[in-house]
Amino acid sequence: METNIYVGNLPFSATEDQVRQLFETYGQVTSVKLINDRETGRPRGFGFVEMDGDGAKQAIEALNGSDYGGRTMKVNEARPRERRPAGRW
């Protein structure tokens, strides 16, 4: 079963290929999506990695709190996105 992993506090210079290589050490990676700012297009320093369940557990344990590019990564199982009300306030 696939697990979606939240990866936070990434260096802004990190690429999807670099993150994929980092996580492939622990198992097969299905997808990597780094999030960019909608208005500027610049990286926001976080993203999501989808990989097999056993590898995901190992990656979370090994990488959470580790240094990557001079920043301490936050790695955990992604929570479902909360629903936001439609329209603007």
C-alpha positions in Angstrom: 0.0 0.0 0.0 1.3 3.5 -0.9 2.0 6.0 1.8 2.0 9.8 1.2 4.8 11.5 3.2 5.0 15.2 4.1 8.6 16.6 3.7 9.1 20.0 5.3 11.9 22.5 5.8 13.6 21.6 2.5 16.2 23.9 1.1 14.7 26.1 -1.6 17.3 24.8 -4.0 16.1 21.2 -3.7 14.8 19.5 -6.8 12.3 16.7 -7.2 15.1 14.5 -8.6 17.3 15.1 -5.5 14.4 14.4 -3.1 13.5 11.2 -5.1 17.1 10.0 -4.8 17.2 10.7 -1.1 14.0 8.6 -0.5 14.8 5.8 -2.9 17.4 4.7 -0.4 14.5 3.3 1.7 12.2 1.9 -1.0 10.4 2.5 -4.3 9.2 6.0 -4.8 6.0 6.4 -6.8 6.0 10.2 -7.0 7.6 13.4 -5.7 5.8 16.8 -5.7 7.5 19.9 -4.4 5.2 22.8 -3.8 5.8 26.3 -5.4 4.2 29.6 -4.6 1.2 30.2 -6.9 2.1 33.9 -7.4 5.9 33.9 -7.6 6.5 30.3 -8.8 9.3 30.1 -6.2 9.7 26.9 -4.0 8.0 27.0 -0.7 10.4 24.6 1.0 8.1 21.6 1.4 6.6 18.8 -0.7 5.2 15.3 -0.7 6.7 11.9 -1.5 4.6 8.8 -2.3 6.2 5.5 -1.7 5.6 1.9 -0.6 4.4 1.5 3.0 7.4 -0.3 4.5 9.9 2.0 2.8 7.9 5.0 3.9 8.1 4.0 7.6 11.9 3.5 7.3 12.3 6.8 5.5 10.2 8.7 8.1 12.3 7.2 11.0 15.6 7.8 9.3 15.0 11.3 7.8 12.8 13.1 10.3 15.1 15.6 12.1 18.1 15.0 9.8 20.1 17.7 8.1 19.6 18.2 4.4 21.2 21.1 2.7 21.8 22.9 6.0 18.2 22.6 7.2 16.6 20.2 9.6 13.9 18.3 7.7 10.5 17.5 9.1 9.3 14.1 7.7 6.0 12.5 8.6 3.0 10.7 7.2 0.9 13.3 5.4 -2.5 14.1 6.8 -5.5 14.6 4.5 -6.0 18.2 3.5 -8.6 20.0 5.5 -11.6 21.3 3.5 -11.7 25.1 3.1 -14.9 27.1 2.6 -15.6 28.1 -0.9 -15.2 31.8 -1.9 -13.2 34.5 -0.2 -14.0 36.3 3.0 
